[in-house]
Amino acid sequence: MEIQKEQCAIKYIKERSEILVSGSMRLLGAENYNEISDVFTQAVEDEPKTLTLDITKLRFLNSSGINVFFKFLISLRKRNKTQLTILGTNDFFWQKKTLQNFQKILPGTKLKI
């Protein structure tokens, strides 16, 4: 499953239990993130034992985008069936602080930066 927007892309590879996110998520308003939310929802519904979220190529994430990620993490927490690993980078300033908050929402999340 893949979504290509003007400035960002998200791809869920079910066979590898991996979500790849790249570009800049600068969409305006929550409604513009519906398709992206659908990708995350599909990954949660598949209930893989492990799931990798690779955001090493995600340069920017606005508040509406952060909200989508938070909802994704809360959905995983509610089901409590998937071990999440997030791949991030120190190349983009926003990731350091935000990824720590992701861990607070979904305790046990593994961060690899």
Contacts in CASP RR format, 6 or more apart in sequence:
PFRMAT RR
TARGET T0000
AUTHOR 0000-0000-0000
METHOD contacts of the structure
MODEL  1
MEIQKEQCAIKYIKERSEILVSGSMRLLGAENYNEISDVFTQAVEDEPKT
LTLDITKLRFLNSSGINVFFKFLISLRKRNKTQLTILGTNDFFWQKKTLQ
NFQKILPGTKLKI
1 11 0 8 1.000
1 12 0 8 1.000
1 14 0 8 1.000
1 38 0 8 1.000
1 39 0 8 1.000
1 42 0 8 1.000
2 9 0 8 1.000
2 10 0 8 1.000
2 11 0 8 1.000
2 12 0 8 1.000
2 39 0 8 1.000
3 9 0 8 1.000
3 10 0 8 1.000
3 11 0 8 1.000
3 35 0 8 1.000
3 36 0 8 1.000
3 38 0 8 1.000
3 39 0 8 1.000
5 27 0 8 1.000
5 35 0 8 1.000
5 36 0 8 1.000
7 23 0 8 1.000
7 24 0 8 1.000
7 25 0 8 1.000
7 26 0 8 1.000
8 21 0 8 1.000
8 22 0 8 1.000
8 23 0 8 1.000
8 24 0 8 1.000
8 25 0 8 1.000
8 26 0 8 1.000
8 27 0 8 1.000
8 36 0 8 1.000
8 58 0 8 1.000
9 20 0 8 1.000
9 21 0 8 1.000
9 22 0 8 1.000
9 23 0 8 1.000
10 19 0 8 1.000
10 20 0 8 1.000
10 21 0 8 1.000
10 22 0 8 1.000
10 36 0 8 1.000
10 39 0 8 1.000
11 19 0 8 1.000
11 20 0 8 1.000
11 39 0 8 1.000
12 18 0 8 1.000
12 19 0 8 1.000
12 39 0 8 1.000
12 42 0 8 1.000
12 43 0 8 1.000
13 19 0 8 1.000
13 20 0 8 1.000
14 43 0 8 1.000
14 46 0 8 1.000
14 48 0 8 1.000
16 52 0 8 1.000
17 43 0 8 1.000
17 46 0 8 1.000
17 48 0 8 1.000
17 49 0 8 1.000
17 50 0 8 1.000
17 51 0 8 1.000
17 52 0 8 1.000
18 51 0 8 1.000
18 52 0 8 1.000
18 53 0 8 1.000
18 54 0 8 1.000
19 39 0 8 1.000
19 40 0 8 1.000
19 43 0 8 1.000
19 51 0 8 1.000
19 52 0 8 1.000
19 53 0 8 1.000
19 54 0 8 1.000
20 54 0 8 1.000
20 57 0 8 1.000
21 53 0 8 1.000
21 54 0 8 1.000
21 55 0 8 1.000
21 57 0 8 1.000
21 58 0 8 1.000
22 57 0 8 1.000
22 58 0 8 1.000
23 57 0 8 1.000
23 58 0 8 1.000
23 59 0 8 1.000
23 60 0 8 1.000
24 58 0 8 1.000
24 59 0 8 1.000
24 60 0 8 1.000
24 61 0 8 1.000
25 33 0 8 1.000
25 36 0 8 1.000
25 58 0 8 1.000
25 60 0 8 1.000
25 61 0 8 1.000
25 62 0 8 1.000
25 64 0 8 1.000
25 65 0 8 1.000
26 60 0 8 1.000
26 62 0 8 1.000
27 33 0 8 1.000
27 36 0 8 1.000
27 62 0 8 1.000
27 64 0 8 1.000
27 65 0 8 1.000
28 64 0 8 1.000
29 64 0 8 1.000
30 64 0 8 1.000
30 67 0 8 1.000
30 68 0 8 1.000
32 64 0 8 1.000
33 64 0 8 1.000
33 65 0 8 1.000
33 67 0 8 1.000
33 68 0 8 1.000
36 65 0 8 1.000
36 68 0 8 1.000
37 68 0 8 1.000
37 71 0 8 1.000
37 72 0 8 1.000
40 68 0 8 1.000
40 69 0 8 1.000
40 71 0 8 1.000
40 72 0 8 1.000
40 75 0 8 1.000
41 72 0 8 1.000
41 75 0 8 1.000
43 51 0 8 1.000
43 72 0 8 1.000
44 72 0 8 1.000
44 75 0 8 1.000
44 76 0 8 1.000
44 79 0 8 1.000
44 82 0 8 1.000
47 79 0 8 1.000
47 81 0 8 1.000
47 82 0 8 1.000
48 82 0 8 1.000
49 81 0 8 1.000
49 82 0 8 1.000
49 83 0 8 1.000
50 82 0 8 1.000
50 83 0 8 1.000
50 84 0 8 1.000
50 85 0 8 1.000
51 76 0 8 1.000
51 82 0 8 1.000
51 83 0 8 1.000
51 84 0 8 1.000
51 85 0 8 1.000
52 84 0 8 1.000
52 85 0 8 1.000
52 86 0 8 1.000
52 87 0 8 1.000
53 84 0 8 1.000
53 85 0 8 1.000
53 86 0 8 1.000
53 87 0 8 1.000
54 87 0 8 1.000
54 88 0 8 1.000
55 86 0 8 1.000
55 87 0 8 1.000
55 88 0 8 1.000
55 89 0 8 1.000
55 95 0 8 1.000
56 87 0 8 1.000
56 88 0 8 1.000
56 89 0 8 1.000
56 91 0 8 1.000
58 92 0 8 1.000
58 95 0 8 1.000
59 92 0 8 1.000
60 92 0 8 1.000
60 94 0 8 1.000
61 69 0 8 1.000
61 94 0 8 1.000
61 98 0 8 1.000
66 98 0 8 1.000
69 102 0 8 1.000
70 102 0 8 1.000
70 105 0 8 1.000
73 84 0 8 1.000
73 102 0 8 1.000
73 105 0 8 1.000
73 106 0 8 1.000
73 109 0 8 1.000
74 105 0 8 1.000
74 106 0 8 1.000
76 82 0 8 1.000
76 84 0 8 1.000
76 106 0 8 1.000
77 105 0 8 1.000
77 106 0 8 1.000
77 107 0 8 1.000
83 108 0 8 1.000
83 110 0 8 1.000
84 106 0 8 1.000
84 108 0 8 1.000
84 109 0 8 1.000
84 110 0 8 1.000
85 109 0 8 1.000
85 110 0 8 1.000
85 111 0 8 1.000
85 112 0 8 1.000
86 99 0 8 1.000
86 102 0 8 1.000
86 109 0 8 1.000
86 110 0 8 1.000
86 111 0 8 1.000
86 112 0 8 1.000
87 112 0 8 1.000
87 113 0 8 1.000
88 95 0 8 1.000
88 99 0 8 1.000
88 111 0 8 1.000
88 112 0 8 1.000
88 113 0 8 1.000
89 95 0 8 1.000
89 113 0 8 1.000
90 96 0 8 1.000
90 113 0 8 1.000
95 113 0 8 1.000
96 113 0 8 1.000
99 111 0 8 1.000
99 113 0 8 1.000
100 111 0 8 1.000
102 109 0 8 1.000
102 111 0 8 1.000
103 109 0 8 1.000
103 111 0 8 1.000
END
